[in-house]
Structure formats: structure tokens, C-alpha cells
Amino acid sequence: HFYNNNNTRMQSLQVDSVQRWMEDLRHMTEVECMCVLQAKPIGVEEDSQQGELIVASGVGAGDHVARNNLQTLLRRALVVSTELGKMFQRLEKGRWQRVHSTAVRANCHVRSLVHEYSAARSTPPEMQKYEKSLLEKCMELTNITERCLHTDDEFFLKSMREAIHEILTDVSDSFSNMIDMALANEIRVLIKQIDSSDNVHTIGSAISNLLSLTQDGPQLCSIIAKEGAVVALFKICRQDRFRDLYAHALRTVASICCVEEGIKQLDKVDGILCLADILTDENSVEAARAEAAAVVAQITSPHHTSTQHLASFLESMHDIVTALIKLCESASCGEVFLLASAALANITFFDSMACEILLQLNAIQILLQACRDRQRVDTPYSKDQVVTILANLSVLEQCASEVLQEQGIERLLLLLGEKPSSSSPSEGAACERVQQKAAVTLARLSRDSDVAQTAIQLKAVPRLIELCRSPTERNNSDSVLVACLAALRRLAAGCPDSIEPADHQQLIKPRLVDSFLLCSNMEESFV
């Protein structure tokens, strides 16, 4: 499952559909059978061993046990959480028959989970007390909801509803705590494999399992970070003998760093220094440098509220920025370019020095040339990163002449026409960002009279007017409309003759907010 091919970034998360179905089948149990069996484990017979082999085809026995423990935990946890959620809803509506049947189902699934987990691992003592309490409360829930089936006494049912709600809340909290402990226990096992093994396959398998877990949401990423995964993964990235695992380990670090705890851990182990080393090492394979860029993009994301780690980032910024623009220039495919340019785009937001470094490194020429290369810039997402960097660079005065030299105004006008190729909401949003930032960049650059003249000669004004007047041309986006009005006004200020009187009356003369309201309420003309 190692990351040998840039085009198969998500390969480790893809599972054969028949294999997935067979794994799911093991958890789809008839409630009546479960009640009769009381969730007792069934002895392994020859037939079931054969079944195990089919489900585990292509996976080593140790890997299968580790992965299976985690998947079983997560799936059972999802089933129980869903049943508890249904109970809360049905309790509100007073559907007592359904409340009871759901309680029975939840009880069975909790017992199965506890038995299966105990059979697979020695349960930690602190978890055992949660298990015991949880099993007692689940049984109490089953008994109390059964009593409600045999009465129509409204007063009794009302008091029962409050009691059940309280027990149900307790069950939910205990279950959540128990699952967190069980997951932390499983994660510790994986981290120990990464930390103490010398076998590349064993470490790679443990990293794959961690990466798979990070896809289950921020709560799990926080547990993974707290258990020391980031520390263990950077330990791998500092050893030459594990070079083949660098990309795999860094991709997992990037996923964990979607939460603040992951970034704190990265800062504690001087992770930024390690990332700079990998990015600037000429012997590093492109895949490892691309994944290092992904980590940089993640930790410099404007969405993070904590910025303490950025102090140590500034010390390595010149090296990192230099390596990233080189990676943009040499990228072998669109994905590598996207990761490198996304990291650069984030960096240009938080430090103006980065913009100056990029100008010195000929970034405008490199980025605009990349836009002409379909192999590197192949999606609206990549164009969004490029135009973000250009918008931030355009604050600097010397940027204008370089953009003109590289026919950058033509490129910005092409980006103003960016349209989604599918109905994907995320692609539509990316196209809107491209249009908006292209207009912002044009407005900033048009402070320079040469840029303004070039833009007018290239018919920027009619295109901006079309975007203002036609909602479909701007994907019905208000932010694109505001940016286009601002760009139009900047061009009109320098060259008033370029705007027709009627357009001037509606789009230039009024206050910006009035022009905005006029255009945003404008109906599409089909004449």
C-alpha cells in the first residue's frame, strides 16, 4: 500500500467491493438470533476458518488482525451510535414499541462489541469498569422500556420517559468513553509497531492503518495525535533506511494535522525542520517532497486558530519557499503541482516576506508557464492556488511589469471565464474562487497604467461587464460580482472612455453597494 505512484494517492483507502460486502456481512446480524444467543462467541470451525481466508485474501495474518480489530470497533460503534440516536427520537415521539425494540438491538450490539473486543485483545483495566457499567445500563434500558409496553398510564409513561432519557444519556456517554479508550488502545498497538519494528512491511502496514483511521474524522485524529503518532512518524522520516516510507508517513502526518493537537505534536519534535530537510534534499523522491508540501499546506492553513508553530516555520521559510517553487516547476503531474502550490498559497497569506522571496525566485514566470501546461495545471483547484499566489503577489509594485512580460493579463482574462466541467459543488465553488481572485488580481495590478492599458486593449472591460450583468456567467456568485465591480471601477478611473455611458451610469457612478444590489437582483435576459 505504499505511495509509489502519484496518481494513486487514495489507493490505500480503496477496498475491493466484494471484499467490503463480505466484511460488512459479518456485522449484519438478525436481532432475534442475537437475543437467543445472548451474544456468546461461537467456536471457530473449519468452515469459518475458510471464510476468514476469503475475507483476508491478499493480507498477512497479523495485518488482518490489526485492521479487523479497528474496522470491527468502528463499524460496531457506528451501529450502536445510530441505534441510540434512533432511541432518543422515538422516545420524544412516545413510540414505546419501537423504543423497546431499538433498546434490545442496541443491547445486543453492545454485548457483541464487548465480547469481540475482549476476545481479540486483553482489555485495559480502566476500560473494564466502563464495560461493566455499560452492560448493566443497557440491560436496565431493555427492562425499563419493556415495562412501558404494558401500560397506558400517561402519568407513569411521562415519569418513565424522563428516567429513560437519563439512562440513555448515561449509556451514550459511557459508550463514547469506552470506544475512545478502545480506539486509543488499538492506536497504541499501531504506534508501537511503527516505533519498535525494523521491518519495512510491518511499519508500512501500521502506517496504512493509521492513515485509514484519520479518514474517520477529527475526533479520531485528536486521539491519534495524543497517543504520539506524529512523533513516531517523524522518527521514521529522520532515518535513511526508511526512505521508501517517507511519503507514506508524511501523508498520514498531513491527515493528523487537520487538528490542533497534531500541529502541537509536530512543533514539539521540530517537524518543520524535518520537512525543510526532505523538501531541500535533492535525493528525496518527488512523492516524498509532494507529501512534505501537503504537510506544509495543512499546518499553514488559515483555518487553524493556533499560530504558535508558525514562529519556528519562519526560521525555515526561505528554504521551504525555494523548494516549493522548484517543485511547482518540475512537477511531473497535476497532483504534485497542486500540493506544492497550495502550500505556497497559504504561506503568502501570513507573511509578506514570502511574496518578496517568490518574486526574487521568478515565481510569476514559473506559475504562468505552468498554467499553459495541461499536465501540471489540469483542474480549477490548481488554478485557484495559482491565482491566489498571484493575487497576494500583486500587492507588491514590481509584480506588474513581470505579469505583463509573461502575458499574464491574457491568462487572468482566461481565468475570469473559468467554468465547472461537472455538477460537483466543490468544483463549482473552486471556479467561483478562480473568477473572484482573477478579478481581484486584475484590480490590484491595474494601479499600474501599463497594465490598465493592456487590459483594456484585451477587452477586459466587456468581459467584466458581462460578469456583472449575467448571473450564470459568474456562477451566481456575489463575491465574483463584487470583485468584478471593483476591477471595472479601477479600470474606469484610469481610462473613463473605455466605459459606455449606460454602463457608467449603472456600474461606475453609484455607490458600490447600489451597483451590487442592481446587478445581484438582475434577471437573466433570454431575448
C-alpha positions in Angstrom: 0.0 0.0 0.0 3.0 2.4 -0.3 2.7 5.6 -2.2 4.7 4.7 -5.2 2.5 6.4 -7.8 1.4 9.9 -7.5 -1.9 9.2 -9.3 -2.9 6.6 -6.7 -2.9 8.9 -3.6 -6.1 7.3 -2.2 -5.3 3.7 -3.2 -4.7 2.5 0.3 -8.3 3.6 1.2 -9.9 1.7 -1.7 -11.2 -1.8 -1.0 -12.5 -4.4 -3.4 -16.3 -4.1 -3.3 -16.9 -7.8 -2.8 -14.4 -8.0 0.0 -16.1 -5.0 1.7 -19.5 -6.6 1.3 -18.2 -9.8 2.9 -16.7 -7.9 5.8 -20.0 -5.9 6.3 -22.0 -9.1 6.2 -20.3 -10.3 9.4 -21.9 -7.4 11.3 -25.4 -7.6 9.9 -26.9 -9.9 12.5 -30.5 -10.9 13.0 -31.7 -9.3 16.3 -33.8 -12.4 17.2 -30.8 -14.7 16.8 -28.7 -12.3 18.9 -31.3 -12.4 21.7 -31.3 -16.2 21.7 -27.6 -16.5 21.6 -27.1 -13.6 24.1 -24.0 -12.6 22.0 -22.0 -15.6 23.1 -18.9 -16.2 20.8 -19.2 -19.2 18.5 -16.2 -21.6 18.3 -14.1 -21.5 15.2 -14.8 -24.4 12.9 -13.3 -25.4 9.6 -15.9 -23.6 7.5 -15.5 -20.3 9.4 -11.7 -20.6 9.0 -12.2 -20.9 5.3 -14.4 -17.8 5.4 -11.7 -15.9 7.2 -9.2 -16.8 4.4 -11.6 -15.4 1.8 -12.2 -12.2 3.6 -8.4 -11.8 4.4 -7.2 -12.6 0.9 -4.0 -10.8 0.0 -3.4 -9.6 3.6 -0.9 -11.1 6.1 -2.4 -12.7 9.2 -1.0 -10.1 11.6 -2.1 -7.2 9.4 -5.6 -8.7 9.1 -6.0 -9.0 12.9 -4.9 -5.3 13.4 -7.1 -4.0 10.6 -10.0 -6.2 11.6 -10.0 -5.1 15.2 -10.1 -1.5 14.2 -12.8 -1.9 11.5 -14.9 -4.1 13.8 -14.7 -1.5 16.5 -15.6 1.4 14.2 -18.5 -0.4 12.5 -20.0 -1.7 15.7 -19.6 1.8 17.2 -21.4 3.3 14.3 -24.2 0.8 14.5 -24.7 1.4 18.3 -24.5 5.2 17.9 -27.2 5.0 15.2 -29.4 2.9 17.4 -29.0 5.2 20.4 -29.8 8.2 18.2 -33.0 6.4 17.0 -34.0 5.8 20.6 -33.7 9.5 21.5 -36.0 10.3 18.5 -38.6 7.6 19.2 -38.6 8.4 22.9 -39.6 12.0 22.1 -42.5 10.7 20.0 -43.6 8.2 22.6 -43.4 5.2 20.2 -42.9 2.7 23.0 -42.8 -0.5 20.9 -40.1 1.0 18.7 -38.2 2.3 21.7 -38.1 -1.1 23.2 -37.1 -3.0 20.0 -34.3 -0.4 19.5 -33.1 -0.9 23.1 -32.9 -4.6 22.5 -30.9 -4.1 19.3 -28.5 -1.6 20.9 -28.1 -4.0 23.9 -27.2 -6.9 21.6 -24.7 -4.9 19.6 -23.0 -3.5 22.7 -22.6 -7.1 24.1 -21.2 -8.3 20.8 -18.8 -5.4 20.7 -17.5 -6.0 24.2 -17.2 -9.8 23.7 -15.5 -9.5 20.3 -13.0 -6.9 21.7 -12.2 -8.9 24.8 -11.6 -12.0 22.6 -9.2 -10.1 20.3 -7.3 -8.1 23.0 -6.7 -8.1 26.7 -8.9 -5.2 27.8 -7.2 -2.5 29.8 -8.4 -2.2 33.5 -9.7 1.4 33.1 -11.8 0.2 30.2 -13.3 -2.8 32.1 -15.1 -0.6 34.5 -16.8 1.2 31.6 -17.7 -2.1 30.0 -19.3 -3.4 33.2 -21.3 -0.2 33.8 -22.3 0.0 30.2 -23.6 -3.6 30.1 -25.6 -3.1 33.3 -27.2 0.2 32.0 -28.0 -1.4 28.6 -29.8 -4.3 30.4 -31.6 -1.7 32.6 -32.7 0.1 29.5 -34.1 -3.0 27.9 -36.0 -3.9 31.1 -37.4 -0.4 31.7 -38.6 0.1 28.1 -40.4 -3.3 28.3 -42.3 -2.2 31.3 -43.6 0.8 29.2 -45.2 -1.6 26.7 -47.7 -2.9 29.2 -49.4 0.3 30.4 -51.4 3.2 29.1 -51.0 5.3 32.2 -49.9 8.7 30.9 -48.5 9.9 34.2 -46.4 6.7 34.6 -45.2 6.9 31.0 -44.2 10.6 31.4 -42.1 9.8 34.5 -40.6 6.8 32.7 -39.7 8.9 29.7 -37.6 11.2 31.9 -35.9 8.2 33.6 -35.2 6.5 30.2 -33.8 9.8 28.8 -31.4 10.0 31.7 -30.2 6.4 31.4 -29.9 6.8 27.6 -27.7 9.8 28.1 -25.5 7.8 30.5 -25.3 4.9 28.1 -24.3 7.3 25.2 -21.6 8.9 27.4 -20.2 5.6 28.7 -20.2 4.1 25.3 -18.4 7.1 23.8 -15.8 6.9 26.5 -15.3 3.2 26.1 -14.9 3.4 22.4 -12.4 6.2 22.7 -10.4 4.1 25.2 -10.6 1.0 22.9 -9.5 3.0 19.9 -6.7 4.6 21.9 -5.6 1.1 22.8 -5.6 -0.1 19.2 -3.8 3.1 18.1 -1.1 2.5 20.8 -0.6 -1.0 19.3 -0.1 0.5 15.8 2.3 3.2 17.1 4.3 0.6 19.0 4.7 -1.3 15.7 6.0 1.9 14.0 8.2 2.8 16.9 9.8 -0.6 17.7 9.8 -2.6 14.4 12.7 -2.8 11.9 10.5 -4.4 9.3 9.5 -2.1 6.5 6.4 -4.1 5.7 5.2 -4.1 9.3 5.8 -0.4 9.7 4.1 0.3 6.3 1.1 -1.7 7.3 0.7 0.1 10.7 1.0 3.5 8.9 -1.7 2.3 6.4 -4.0 1.5 9.3 -3.4 4.9 10.9 -4.0 6.7 7.7 -7.2 4.8 7.2 -8.3 5.8 10.7 -7.6 9.5 10.1 -10.3 9.4 7.4 -12.9 8.8 10.1 -13.0 12.4 11.3 -11.2 15.0 13.6 -12.1 13.3 16.9 -10.1 10.2 15.9 -7.3 12.4 14.6 -7.1 14.0 18.0 -6.8 10.6 19.7 -4.1 9.5 17.2 -2.2 12.8 17.9 -2.5 12.5 21.7 -1.1 8.9 21.6 2.1 10.1 19.9 1.6 9.1 16.3 3.2 12.3 14.9 6.3 11.8 17.0 6.6 8.2 15.8 6.1 9.1 12.1 8.7 11.9 12.2 11.1 9.4 13.8 10.7 7.3 10.6 11.2 10.3 8.4 14.6 11.0 10.1 16.1 7.6 9.2 17.7 7.0 5.8 16.9 3.3 5.9 13.2 4.0 5.8 13.3 6.4 2.8 10.7 4.3 1.0 8.3 5.1 3.8 8.7 8.9 3.9 5.8 9.7 1.5 3.5 7.3 3.3 4.4 8.6 6.8 4.1 12.3 5.7 0.7 11.7 4.1 -0.5 10.4 7.4 1.0 13.3 9.3 -0.8 15.7 7.0 -4.1 14.0 7.8 -3.5 14.1 11.6 -2.5 17.8 11.4 -6.1 18.7 10.4 -6.5 19.1 14.3 -4.6 21.5 16.5 -3.2 18.6 18.7 -1.4 17.2 15.6 0.3 20.6 14.9 1.3 20.9 18.6 3.0 17.5 18.4 4.7 18.4 15.1 6.1 21.6 16.7 7.4 19.7 19.7 9.5 17.4 17.6 10.8 20.1 15.3 8.8 18.6 12.5 9.2 21.8 10.3 12.9 21.3 10.3 12.4 17.7 9.1 10.0 18.9 6.4 12.5 21.5 5.2 15.3 18.8 5.0 13.1 16.5 2.9 12.0 19.3 0.6 15.5 20.6 0.0 17.2 17.2 -0.3 18.0 16.6 -3.9 18.0 12.8 -3.2 14.4 12.9 -2.0 11.9 11.3 -4.4 9.2 13.6 -5.8 6.5 11.6 -3.9 8.2 12.4 -0.5 8.6 16.1 -1.4 5.0 16.3 -2.6 3.8 14.8 0.8 6.1 17.2 2.7 4.4 20.0 0.7 1.0 18.6 1.8 2.0 18.8 5.5 3.2 22.4 5.0 -0.1 23.3 3.3 -2.0 21.7 6.2 -0.1 23.5 9.0 -0.2 26.9 7.3 -3.9 26.7 6.6 -5.8 29.9 7.5 -8.5 27.7 9.2 -6.2 26.9 12.1 -6.8 29.2 15.1 -3.4 28.4 16.8 -0.4 30.0 15.1 2.3 29.4 17.7 4.0 26.8 15.4 4.5 29.5 12.7 7.3 31.1 14.7 9.5 28.1 14.1 8.2 28.0 10.5 9.6 31.5 9.8 13.1 30.3 10.5 13.0 27.7 7.7 10.7 29.7 5.4 13.3 30.8 2.8 14.4 27.2 2.3 10.8 25.9 2.2 9.5 28.5 -0.3 12.5 28.0 -2.6 12.0 24.2 -2.6 8.2 24.6 -3.2 8.5 26.8 -6.2 11.1 24.4 -7.6 8.6 21.6 -7.1 6.0 23.6 -9.0 8.4 24.0 -11.8 9.4 20.3 -12.0 6.1 18.6 -11.0 5.5 15.5 -13.1 1.7 15.6 -12.7 -1.2 17.8 -11.6 -1.4 16.4 -8.1 2.2 17.2 -7.2 1.7 20.7 -8.5 -1.5 21.2 -6.6 0.2 20.2 -3.2 3.2 22.5 -3.8 1.1 25.4 -5.0 -1.4 25.0 -2.2 1.4 25.2 0.4 2.8 28.4 -1.3 -0.7 30.0 -1.5 -1.1 29.5 2.3 2.3 30.9 3.0 1.8 34.1 1.0 -1.2 34.9 3.2 0.6 35.1 6.5 4.0 36.7 5.6 4.7 39.4 3.1 8.4 38.4 3.1 7.3 35.1 1.4 5.9 37.2 -1.5 9.2 39.1 -1.9 11.2 35.8 -1.8 8.8 34.4 -4.5 9.3 37.4 -6.8 13.1 37.0 -6.5 12.8 33.3 -7.4 11.0 34.1 -10.7 7.7 32.7 -9.4 5.4 34.6 -11.7 7.1 33.2 -14.8 7.1 29.7 -13.3 3.4 29.8 -12.3 2.1 31.4 -15.6 4.1 28.9 -17.6 2.6 26.1 -15.5 -0.8 27.4 -16.5 0.0 26.6 -20.1 0.9 23.0 -19.2 -2.2 20.8 -19.0 -0.1 18.1 -17.3 0.6 20.3 -14.3 -2.4 22.7 -14.1 -5.3 20.5 -15.0 -8.2 21.4 -12.6 -9.9 24.5 -11.2 -8.3 23.6 -7.8 -4.8 24.1 -9.2 -5.8 27.3 -10.9 -7.3 28.5 -7.6 -3.9 28.1 -5.9 -2.0 29.9 -8.8 -4.4 32.8 -8.9 -4.3 33.1 -5.0 -0.5 33.4 -5.2 -0.8 36.0 -8.0 -3.4 38.0 -6.0 -1.1 38.1 -3.0 2.0 39.0 -5.1 0.1 41.7 -6.9 0.2 43.8 -3.7 3.9 44.4 -4.5 4.6 47.2 -7.1 7.3 45.3 -9.0 4.8 42.5 -9.7 3.0 44.4 -12.6 5.9 44.5 -15.0 6.7 40.8 -14.6 3.0 39.9 -15.2 3.0 42.0 -18.4 6.2 40.4 -19.5 4.7 36.9 -19.2 1.4 37.8 -20.9 -0.2 37.4 -17.5 -3.2 39.7 -18.3 -4.3 37.3 -21.0 -4.1 34.5 -18.5 -6.2 36.4 -16.0 -8.9 37.1 -18.6 -9.0 33.3 -19.4 -9.3 32.6 -15.7 -12.3 35.1 -15.5 -14.1 32.6 -17.8 -13.5 29.5 -15.6 -16.5 27.2 -15.8 -17.1 23.9 -13.9 -16.9 20.8 -16.1 -19.3 18.8 -13.9 -22.1 19.4 -11.4 -19.8 18.8 -8.4 -20.5 21.6 -5.8 -16.8 21.7 -4.8 -15.7 22.2 -8.4 -18.3 24.9 -8.8 -17.0 26.6 -5.7 -13.4 26.4 -7.0 -14.4 28.0 -10.2 -16.0 30.9 -8.3 -12.8 31.4 -6.3 -10.8 31.4 -9.5 -13.0 34.1 -11.1 -13.1 36.2 -7.9 -9.3 36.1 -7.3 -8.6 36.8 -11.0 -10.7 39.9 -10.8 -9.0 41.0 -7.5 -5.6 40.5 -9.1 -6.6 42.5 -12.2 -7.9 45.3 -10.0 -4.7 45.4 -7.9 -2.4 45.3 -11.0 -4.4 48.0 -12.8 -3.0 50.6 -10.4 -0.1 50.4 -13.0 -1.2 52.4 -16.1 0.6 50.0 -18.5 -1.4 47.1 -17.0 -4.7 49.1 -17.3 -4.0 50.0 -20.9 -3.1 46.3 -21.8 -6.3 45.0 -20.0 -8.5 47.5 -22.0 -6.8 46.5 -25.3 -7.5 42.9 -24.5 -11.2 43.7 -24.0 -11.2 43.2 -20.2 -14.0 45.8 -19.8 -16.7 44.0 -21.8 -15.8 40.7 -20.1 -16.1 42.3 -16.6 -19.4 43.9 -17.6 -20.7 40.6 -18.8 -19.8 39.0 -15.5 -21.6 41.8 -13.6 -24.8 41.6 -15.7 -25.1 37.9 -16.2 -25.5 35.7 -13.0 -24.9 32.5 -14.9 -21.5 33.8 -16.2 -20.3 34.3 -12.6 -21.9 31.0 -11.3 -24.5 33.2 -9.4 -21.7 34.3 -7.0 -21.9 37.5 -5.1 -18.2 37.5 -4.3 -17.3 37.4 -8.0 -19.8 40.3 -8.7 -18.1 42.5 -6.0 -14.6 41.7 -7.3 -15.6 42.4 -10.9 -17.3 45.7 -10.0 -14.1 46.8 -8.1 -11.9 45.8 -11.1 -14.2 47.8 -13.5 -14.1 50.9 -11.3 -10.3 50.7 -11.2 -10.1 50.5 -15.0 -12.7 53.3 -15.4 -10.7 55.5 -13.1 -7.7 55.3 -15.3 -9.5 55.2 -18.7 -13.0 56.7 -18.5 -13.5 56.5 -22.2 -13.4 52.7 -22.1 -16.9 52.5 -20.5 -20.2 53.2 -22.3 -22.4 55.9 -20.8 -25.2 53.5 -19.8 -22.7 51.1 -18.1 -21.1 54.1 -16.4 -24.5 55.2 -15.1 -25.3 51.8 -13.6 -21.9 50.2 -12.7 -19.5 53.0 -12.0 -21.3 56.2 -10.9 -23.4 54.8 -8.0 -22.0 53.7 -4.6 -20.5 50.2 -4.9 -23.3 48.7 -2.7 -26.0 50.2 -5.0 -24.4 48.8 -8.2 -24.1 45.5 -6.4 -27.8 45.4 -5.5 -28.8 46.4 -9.0 -26.7 43.6 -10.5 -27.5 40.9 -7.9 -31.2 41.4 -8.5 -30.9 41.5 -12.3 -32.8 38.7 -14.1 -31.2 36.8 -16.9 -32.2 38.1 -20.3 -33.2 35.4 -22.8 -34.2 37.8 -25.6 
